[in-house]
Amino acid sequence: MKKLELQDHQVELDSILDHRKRLDDAYERQSKWLEEREFSVIK
């Protein structure tokens, strides 16, 4: 029973970490895009 709980927690943790990585990646892409747009407008 305890082993099953640990496995469930690990699955949930893996899901959270994966979601965080995808959000971080999306944020970086958006930030880079906005920076490029900013510099293209300034030129």
SVG drawing of the C-alpha trace seen along z (x, -y; Angstrom):
<svg xmlns="http://www.w3.org/2000/svg" viewBox="-2 -53 20 55">
<polyline fill="none" stroke="black" stroke-width="0.4" points="0.0,0.0 2.8,-2.4 4.6,-1.6 1.5,-2.4 1.2,-5.8 4.8,-6.6 4.4,-5.6 1.3,-7.9 3.2,-10.7 6.1,-10.2 3.7,-10.3 2.1,-13.5 5.5,-15.0 6.8,-14.1 3.7,-15.6 4.2,-18.9 7.8,-19.1 7.0,-18.4 4.3,-21.1 6.7,-23.6 9.3,-22.9 6.8,-23.4 5.6,-26.7 9.2,-27.9 10.0,-27.0 6.8,-28.9 7.8,-31.9 11.3,-32.0 9.9,-31.8 7.4,-34.5 10.0,-36.7 12.5,-36.3 9.7,-37.0 8.7,-40.2 12.4,-41.3 12.8,-40.8 9.6,-42.7 10.8,-45.6 14.1,-45.9 12.5,-45.6 10.2,-48.6 13.1,-50.6 15.1,-50.3"/>
</svg>
